[in-house]
């Protein structure tokens, strides 16, 4: 009898495993782009020279390292806001100046009031479903008389968001508005404890319960020691934590358009670096929003005054930005909204 029971359990387990495998295969097969030519058309508007111009501006000495609440960071926020205005990408109706004020009371004691920047493109069919593309705009300011420019951290992410916003805006002008709304979010106070994104997720301008995903970008312009002999990579963190479908969508975007090595090393649950918990996507994940964190890893200039614009690998920054754009395009335009469940 025991043998029969054990055999039955093995059979049930095998069938369950088979069904799970088939479900995974079916999910992978269901992910496809309706018009790869169209995606390529707008993906290829992401240019290295435009990314360079944004990085050089944001990480310029004149902004004194973009410390949260200081005038340099305020001026960078105005640069970002002005760019959205120039591209005719609108602000939320409730915040027509693009700014969500982050009050001094929620920031560390020595910091002044700051602001998140929000711009968005309204969806054509599902305007009340939202995809966030985020990056932090602040850095470490001046320390011991040296300016910490933060070209990679996070001038690279800021530039990527602006370039993707421009690409989506061009599609809209050509008559191809995304089916879901896309929110471009630049958060403050990441370097001092993720306070800007925490404030946003506790006081969202667009409802998080109808948010399908957040794609967060923090440092995608350099190469780490692990990949010194293979620069064609990006770390992908968190993609399978809340939605297996999201994980496969990013893979499909890469397999179709960019052919990077997607490195999941830092996605491991036991990763001692705990990067999943260390950038702004995490506050969205705490609210139940599926996230991906795109990252190039630490390098010799990480959190140093030597993190300057001349050291950015701009062709690689462009390629990584295109991967995120292609992922965002699918999420914003698919027939069904993202399934926020792990299979």
LUMRO-879052 format. One record per atom (N, C-alpha, C, O, CB): y, x, z; residue in one letter. Coordinates in steps of 0.05 Angstrom, whole numbers, plus 5000, padded with zeros to 4 digits. Atoms other than C-alpha are relative to their C-alpha. Glycine has a CB too. Example, Ala and Ser with C-alpha at 12.3 -4.5 7.8 and 13.67 -1.06 7.14 Angstrom:
BEGIN
497650185000A491052465156A502450185000A502450395013A500149805025A497649844999S497952735143S502249855014S504449955018S500950094971S
//
This chain:
BEGIN
497650175000X500050005000X502550175000X504450124985X500049815024X497749824999X504850565018X500450144973X502750174964X499650215022X499849875026X503250904952X501249814980X502949894964X497350094990X498950205018X504750264914X502949955004X504549934985X498449735002X497250044994X511250164950X501750244991X503850204979X500449965031X498649765009X513350884937X500350004969X502450074959X498650255009X499950005029X511550804863X502049804990X503549854971X497249934989X498150215007X515550164860X502850105004X504650054987X499649745016X497349904995X521550504891X500850214979X503150224971X500150135028X499449815020X521051074842X500749874974X502649954960X497650194995X499550155025X520750574784X502749875001X504249894981X497849794996X497450124997X526750194811X502250204997X504250164984X500249855026X498049795001X530550834821X500450114972X502650164963X499250235018X499949915027X528851064751X501549814982X503249894965X497350064988X498650215016X531150404721X502950005006X504649964989X498749735005X497150004991X537550424762X501550244988X503750214978X500250015030X498849765011X538951134739X500549974970X502550044959X498350255005X499850055028X537550934667X502349814993X503949864975X497449894989X497850195005X542250334671X502750135005X504650084990X499649765019X497549874994X547650764702X500750194977X503050204968X499850165026X499549825022X546851284647X500849854975X502749944960X497450174994X499250165023X547150744593X502849895003X504349884983X498049774996X497350104995X553350454625X502150214995X504250164983X500249895029X498249785005X556651134624X500350054970X502550094960X499150255015X499949955029X554751244551X501549784985X503149834967X497150024989X498550225013X557350554532X503050025005X504649964987X498949735011X497249964994X563850694567X501350214983X503450184972X500450065030X499049785017X564751354531X500449914971X502449964958X498150245001X500050095028X563151024464X502249804995X503249774972X497349894992X498050225004X568150464476X502950114998X504749974990X499949815023X497349895000X574150944480X500550134973X499350334965X500250225023X499349895026X577251054412X502949924994X503949725004X498149894978X497350055009X584151084381X500049834975X498549894956X501550264996X499950175024X585850524331X501250154977X500350114954X501749755006X498649875022X590350984291X500750295008X502850345019X502549844991X499649724992X589651734302X502450124985X503850294995X497550164995X497849895016X594651874246X502749935013X504550105014X499949884971X497550084987X600051484283X500450165025X502750255031X500049705006X499749844975X598651834349X500950284993X502750395006X497450015016X499349735009X599052504313X502950024991X504350224996X498250104978X497250005010X605652314281X502050045023X503850195021X500649744986X498049984978X609152224348X499350235019X501150355031X500049745016X500849764984X605052754385X501350254989X502150435004X496950035000X498949765013X607753254335X503050025001X504250214991X499150024972X497149984995X614953084353X500650165025X502950235031X501349725002X499749834976X613753484417X500150294991X498250404982X497549965020X499449745012X616854154399X500450215021X501550165043X502549984982X499749774981X616654834432X503050065005X503750125027X498650244989X497149934996X624154944420X501449805018X503249875033X501450034973X498850214983X625954284453X499150035029X500650005047X499349724989X501049944973X621454434512X501450245012X502250235036X497050055000X498649764990X624655124518X502849935009X503750025030X500050214977X497250074994X631654824517X500149865027X501949915043X501249834978X500050144974X629854354575X499450185023X500750175044X498049774999X500749824978X626454884616X502250205007X502950245030X497450164993X497849814996X632155384606X502349865015X503649985032X500950124974X497850154987X637154854626X499449945030X500950015048X500649744986X500750084973X633554594687X499750235020X500350215043X497449845000X500449774983X631855284714X502350204999X502050435008X497450144992X497649825002X638755584700X501050075028X500849925047X502249864984X498849904975X642155994755X502249815010X502749795034X501150284996X497750164992X647955504754X499249775019X500949665032X501349894976X500950214983X643654994791X499050105027X498149945044X497949844987X500649884974X642155474849X497349915011X497149875035X502249935019X502750054990X634755314853X499349715006X497249665016X499650165024X500750284999X635254554855X499049905027X497149745028X498049934979X500950094973X634454464930X500849715004X503049624998X501350175022X499650284995X633753734949X502549955016X503050085037X497649885015X497650084985X640353424970X502450174995X504650115005X499449995028X497749825005X644654004946X501149954972X499849824955X499150305002X498550075024X649653984889X498550094975X498649954954X502750135001X501549915024X645254394841X497949804992X497649744968X498850275006X502050205007X639653894845X501349744990X500349624972X498249945024X498650245010X644553314838X500950034971X500749844956X502449945018X499149955027X647253634775X497649994980X497949894958X501450274998X502450025017X640153714746X499249714996X498449634974X497750165012X500650285003X638852984761X501949864980X501049694965X500249865028X498150115019X645152814722X499350084971X499649934953X502850085007X500949915026X642653234664X497649834990X497649754967X499150305001X502350165007X636052854664X500949714993X500049604973X497949995023X499150275005X639552184669X501649994973X501249804958X501949915023X498449995025X644352374612X498150014976X498749904955X501950235000X501849985023X638452554568X498749734994X498549664970X497850205007X501150275005X635351864577X502049824986X501349674968X499049875026X497950165014X641951544558X500250084971X500649914954X502750045015X499749905027X642351984496X497749904982X498049884958X500150304999X502350105015X635451734475X499749705000X497849594990X497450135011X500050304998X637151004489X497549905014X496449695008X500149884972X502150094982X631650964541X501249895025X502750035038X498050245007X498450144981X633950464591X499250055029X497050155035X500049714994X500549994971X634450454667X498949725008X499349534994X502650075015X500850264989X631249904709X502549825005X504649925012X498450035026X497850184996X635649284714X501150025029X503549995033X499249724994X499249994972X635749354790X501450275007X502750295028X497649965018X498849744995X638050084785X501250114974X500250304962X497850205011X498849945027X642650124724X501050284996X501650374974X502249814994X499149725003X644850834739X497650205000X498050445001X501950085023X502549845001X637551084736X499250115027X497050225029X500250224980X500549874974X637851304809X498949815021X499949595024X502550135010X500950134975X633751074868X500850195022X499750415025X496949944999X499149834978X637351354928X497850045020X496549855029X502549895013X501949944979X632751704977X501650085025X502850305025X498050244991X498149954978X636351665044X499350245017X497050335019X500149755018X500249774983X637452245090X498049965022X496650145030X502750085012X501850054977X633451905145X497150044994X495550095012X500449715009X502949965007X626851975107X499550294991X497250364984X499249814978X500349725008X628052715091X500150185024X501150095045X502350084980X499849814978X627453325135X502950025010X504849984994X499050284992X497450024986X633353385184X502250164986X504550074988X499750105028X497849835010X637153935147X500749934971X502350074959X499150295001X499450075028X637353575079X501849754998X501849585015X497449944985X498250235006X642453095050X498549794984X496349844974X502550094985X501050215017X641152445014X499450114972X500950284962X502049764998X500749915027X637752544946X499449754984X500049534991X497750205001X500750235018X635152114889X497650064983X497250294973X502449934983X501950005021X629251964846X501449894975X503349754977X497549835008X498950105026X630651834772X497849844986X495649934984X500950244982X501950185013X627351254737X501149904974X503349794972X499349765018X499450125026X627551074663X497449874990X495249944999X501050224979X502550135009X622750624626X500349874972X502549814963X499149795020X500250155026X620550324560X498349765005X496049785014X498850194977X501350254994X618649594566X497749954980X498149994956X501949775000X502350055018X611849404538X500449744984X501849564992X497549975016X499650235019X611348914480X498249765007X499049535003X499450094972X501950224995X605148514502X499449975029X499049745039X497450064985X500650024972X603848684574X502250145016X501750355029X497250145006X497849864988X610748854601X499950035031X501350205042X502649864994X500249984971X608648744673X497650175009X496950175033X499749725011X501949794993X603249274670X501350264995X502650304974X497349974984X498349755001X605949974682X498350255001X496350275015X501950005024X501149734999X603950684667X502350195008X504450184996X498850084972X498049814991X607751224705X499350284989X497050364989X500150015031X500249715007X608951924678X502050145018X504450085016X500650064969X498349904979X611752344735X500050305001X498250444993X499149895027X499749714994X614253034754X502250035021X504149865021X500750174974X497849964980X618553304811X502250174988X501650354972X498950125026X497649865011X625553554795X501250215018X502850375009X502149804993X498849814981X627153964857X498550265001X496350294990X499949875028X501449754994X625454674876X501150115027X501949955044X500550214977X499749894974X626755154933X502850115006X503350215028X498150225004X497349924994X634155324926X500550305000X499350454985X500949885026X499449724997X636955994948X498850095027X499349975047X503150054999X501249894976X633056414998X500750295001X500250454983X496949965000X499249714996X635757075026X501750104976X501450334968X497550185003X498149925021X641057074971X498950004972X500350064953X501050265006X501350015027X636056994913X499649724991X498749555007X497450165001X500550265012X635756394867X497149974992X496050144978X501949954976X502850075008X628856084861X500249794977X500649554982X498449895025X499450165024X629455814790X497949784995X498549574985X500350174976X502150205003X622755454788X499649914971X499549674966X500649765017X500350075029X621855484712X497349864996X497249664982X500250254983X502650135002X614455324717X499849775021X498749565015X497750205004X500250184977X615154964784X502749885007X504149995024X498850155025X501550165018X617254464760X501749944975X501849724965X498949745013X498650035025X621854594701X498149924977X498949774960X501550254993X501950065022X615654564657X499249705001X499149584979X497550175003X500750284998X613553874683X502349824993X502049614979X499149935027X497650165006X620653604678X500450004970X500949784958X502550125014X499649995029X621253844606X497849834985X498449704966X499850294990X502250155012X614453534589X500549705001X500149564981X497450075013X499550284997X616452854615X502349924980X502149714967X500849925029X497750065018X623052874575X499149994971X499949824956X502250205004X501049995028X619453064511X498249764994X498349654972X498550274995X501750235005X614252524519X501749744998X501149564982X497949975022X498350235001X619652014533X501449984972X501649764961X502250015022X498849995026X623152224469X498049914978X498749764960X501150284993X502050075020X616652164429X499449705001X499249574980X497450155006X500450294998X615351454455X502449854990X502149644978X499449925029X497550135010X622651274441X500150004970X500949804958X502450145012X500149995029X621851504369X498149794989X498649674968X499250284990X501950205009X615751064362X501249725002X500849554984X497450015016X498750264997X619650474389X502049954977X502149734966X501449985027X498050035021X625250594339X498849954973X500049844955X501850254999X501550045026X620050594283X498449745001X497049674982X498150234995X501350264998X617449924307X497350005014X495849805013X499649894973X502649984986X611550164350X500550025030X500150235042X498450244990X499550014971X613349954420X497350005015X495449875005X501649755008X502650014986X607750094471X499449725011X501349575017X500150205024X500850284991X603849474492X500549975030X501249755039X497049954993X499450014971X604749644566X502550165005X503350334989X497650125017X497549864993X611049894600X499350285010X497450325024X501649845021X500349724992X611850644611X502450075017X504750045008X499750194975X497849924981X615850894671X500050305001X498050435007X499549875028X499749714998X618551604669X501450055027X503749985031X501850114976X499149974973X619451814741X500350305008X498450455006X498049865020X499449734990X622752454766X500649985030X502749875037X502450144984X499750034971X621852504841X501350255013X501050475003X497349945013X498849794984X625752914891X498350085023X496349945029X502849915009X501149924973X623653284954X496950054999X495650015020X500649795020X502849935000X616653484930X499550255016X497650275031X499050044971X500449744988X617554194954X500149995031X499150185044X502050204990X499750024971X619153965025X498249795012X498649715035X502949945007X501950184988X613353485034X499549744985X498649554997X500949935026X500650235017X612652984976X501649755009X500749535006X497049935002X498550234989X618152555007X501149814979X501249574984X502350115017X498950185021X621152294942X497949804990X498549574987X501150164978X502150185010X614552014916X499149825022X498349595017X497750174989X500750174978X612851754985X502049775003X501249545007X499850155027X497950214997X619451384988X499749804976X499949564980X502850125000X500350185022X618351104918X497649815003X497949574999X499750164974X502450174998X611250854931X500349805023X498949605023X497650175004X499550204978X613750514995X502249814992X502549605005X500750155025X497850175010X619650224957X500049994970X502050064957X502850105011X500249985029X617250144886X501949814985X502449584994X497149934991X498350165017X621949894832X498449824982X499149594977X501950184984X501950165016X616149664789X497549985017X496650175030X499450134972X502250044981X610149364826X497650184996X496650214973X499149714999X502349825001X604449834842X497449854996X495549964985X499850175024X502550155004X599349274842X499449944971X497149884965X500249735015X500550035029X600149214767X500450264985X500850274961X501849784988X499949735012X600649964755X497250094993X495450085010X501450205020X502649925009X594850214714X499250285007X496950355012X499749954970X500549714995X595550964726X502650155003X504750064995X498350124977X497949814998X600051534744X499050274989X497050384999X501150035029X500649735010X599852184703X502150185010X504550165003X499950004968X498149834986X603152714745X499850294989X497650394985X499550005030X499849735012X605453394718X501550185019X503850135026X501449994973X498849814981X606853984764X499050274993X496850355001X499449925030X500749735008X606754684733X498049994977X495549994982X498950165023X501949995023X603854684662X501050204979X500350184956X499749724987X498849815019X607655274630X499050285002X500050464987X502849995003X500949724996X603855894654X496950014999X495549814995X501150115026X502849945000X596956204658X499350135027X500750315036X499150184976X500849884974X593256374723X498150234995X497150274973X498849795019X501749765002X589056984737X497249934990X496050084974X499850145027X502650095008X582556594727X499749984969X497550024958X499349745013X500050055029X584456464654X501550214984X502450154961X501049724994X498449795013X587857114635X498850074972X500350174955X500350245017X501249945026X582857204578X499549754983X498449764961X497350145005X500350255015X582956474556X502249815009X501949655028X497249875005X497750164992X589756134558X499749704992X501449545000X502550114988X500250275011X587255504523X498649805020X496449725016X498350004974X501150164979X586155084586X502249855014X504549905011X498450185020X498350124980X589154614636X498249895022X496049795016X501849774987X501550124978X586754404705X500549705000X502849614998X500750135027X499950294998X585253654710X498949935027X496649985034X498449864977X500750064972X585153394781X500349705006X502449594999X501850175019X499850274991X583652704807X499149794980X499149554987X502749945008X500450205021X581752374741X497649815006X497649584997X499550144974X502450174995X574952114766X499949905029X497949785037X497650164994X500150084972X576851974838X500149705004X498949595022X502450135015X499650294998X578651244826X499249854975X498949604976X502849945007X500850145025X576751084754X498650204982X499850384971X502549894986X501549845019X571251394713X501149974972X501050164956X497049935001X498950055026X574451074653X502450184994X502650294972X500849704997X497749825003X580851464664X499150284993X500350424976X501850005025X501149735004X576852104667X499150034970X499750244958X497550055018X500949995028X573651954599X502249974980X502150094958X497949794995X497750035018X580251744568X501450274996X502050344973X502049795011X498849745002X583252424583X498350184983X499350344967X500550125027X501849845016X577052754554X500249924970X500250104953X497249975010X499850095028X577452324491X502650094987X502650184964X499849704999X497449915011X584852494482X499850304993X500850384972X502249965021X500249715005X583153234487X498150054976X498750224959X499050145025X501949965022X577053194441X501249924973X500450034952X497549845006X498950105025X581152824389X502450164990X502750194966X500849715004X497549895008X587753194390X500650295008X501950434993X502249835010X498949754990X588553824431X498050225005X498750465004X501449955025X502249804998X581854184443X500550215021X499950455017X499650134973X499749814977X583854504509X497350005016X495749825014X502349915018X502150004980X578754714561X501149845024X503149925036X499150295009X499250154977X579354184615X498450115024X496050085026X499449694996X501249864978X577954564679X500249825025X502349745034X501450275006X500150184977X575654124738X499550155026X498850035046X497849794995X500649844976X574854694788X501449895024X500249875046X500950294995X498450094977X580454434833X499749705006X501049605024X502950074996X500650284994X577853724829X497749965020X497249745029X499449854974X502350024981X571953884874X501049905027X503149985037X498650275002X499350114974X572053504939X500450215022X502050185040X497849805010X499949794980X571054144978X501950234991X501850455003X497350125004X498149795009X576654534941X501750085024X503249925035X501749904977X498549904977X579754964995X503049994995X504649995015X499250285007X497150025006X586554934959X501149735005X503549705010X500550094972X499250284995X586754174967X502449924982X504249784992X500749965030X497850075018X591254104906X500249704996X502449594991X499650144973X499950295003X589353374900X502049875019X503249665013X497249885004X498350114979X593353254963X502850125001X504450065018X498850045027X497649834997X599253714947X502249954979X504150094978X499250284998X497850075019X603253384891X500449705000X498949565014X499450114972X499050274996X606552714880X498149784992X498449565001X502549974985X502050205007X600652354848X498649895025X497849665025X498050114981X501650084977X597452334917X501149755014X499649585023X499950235020X498950244987X602351814944X499449754984X499249534996X503050035003X500950235017X600551364885X497049945006X496349715008X500550054970X502850044994X593151474899X499649865026X497849695029X498550275000X500250144974X594251254971X500549704998X499649555015X501950135019X499550285005X596650594943X498049874981X498349644973X502849964989X502150115017X590450504901X500450034970X499049904954X499649725006X499449965029X593350744834X498350244990X498550455001X503050054996X501549775012X588551174791X502050214990X504050144977X498249904978X498249785007X591751854779X498650234986X496250264988X501350105026X500849735009X591152504741X502350195006X504650135002X499350004969X498249784995X594553144762X499450224981X497250334981X499950105030X500249795019X595653644706X501450255011X503650235020X501149924972X499149764984X596554364731X499050254986X496850254975X499049985029X501049755012X596155084706X498950205021X498050415013X502250134985X500949814979X594255404773X502350185009X504350204995X497750164990X498049824990X598055904814X500050264984X497950344973X499650065030X499849755014X600556554784X501850195017X502650115038X501249974971X498749804984X604157184807X502949925007X504050045026X500050264985X497250084995X611056844805X500249735015X502449635019X501549994975X500050264986X608956204842X501650025026X501250195043X497149925006X498150014977X614356024893X501450265006X501850345029X498449915025X498449764998X618156664879X502549984983X502549824964X498350254992X497650005017X625056804850X499550104972X501250074955X502250165013X500749895027X621457114790X498849794982X498049854960X498150235003X501150225017X619056434764X502349914982X503749724988X499049765018X497750045018X623956444706X499149914972X496849934965X501650264997X500650135025X624456114638X498850184979X497350094961X502549874989X501049815020X622956744598X497050055002X495850164984X501550265002X502849954996X615856754626X498249764993X495849784995X499550085029X501650245008X613756064603X498750054973X499950164955X501949754999X501449995026X608556034548X500649734986X499249534992X496850045005X499050265011X612055504506X498049874981X497749634981X502550054985X502150145017X606555384453X497949875017X496949655011X498750204981X502050124982X601655264510X501249765015X499849565019X499050215020X498650234988X606654814546X500049764981X499549544990X502950085009X500050215020X607254414482X497249874997X497049634995X501050104973X502750105004X599754354474X499149835024X497849625020X498050234996X500750164976X598754114546X501649745001X500549535009X500550175025X498450245001X604453624538X498849804980X498849564986X502950064993X501250185020X601153344476X497449875010X496949635004X499350164974X502450124988X594653234514X500849765018X499649555017X498550215017X499250224982X598352824567X501249774984X500749544991X502150115020X498950215017X602152444513X497849834988X497949594988X501850124978X502250145013X595652264477X498549835021X497649615014X498150204987X501350164979X592552034543X501749765007X500749545010X499650175026X498250224994X598751614558X500049804978X500149564983X502950115005X499950195023X598751314488X497649815002X497949574998X499950164973X502450174998X591651064497X500349805023X499849565020X497550175004X499850174977X592950784567X502049774995X501649555004X500950165024X497950205004X599250424544X499349804978X500549594977X502650144992X500550165024X596250134480X497249894997X496649744978X500650164976X502850105003X588849984493X499949695003X501749575015X498350135021X500350294999X586349264486X499749905029X500949705036X497649914984X500450084972X584149234559X501350205018X501450445012X497049995006X498849824981X587849524618X497850175013X495550095014X501649855021X501849824987X584650104654X498449875022X499549715038X501550245012X501750104979X578749924698X500250185024X499250415023X497049984991X499549824977X580650194767X497650015019X498049995043X502449915015X502449984983X573550264792X498250234991X498050294967X498449745000X502049795007X568650834795X497349864994X496549685008X499650205024X502650125007X562150664760X497850135017X495550065014X499450054969X
//
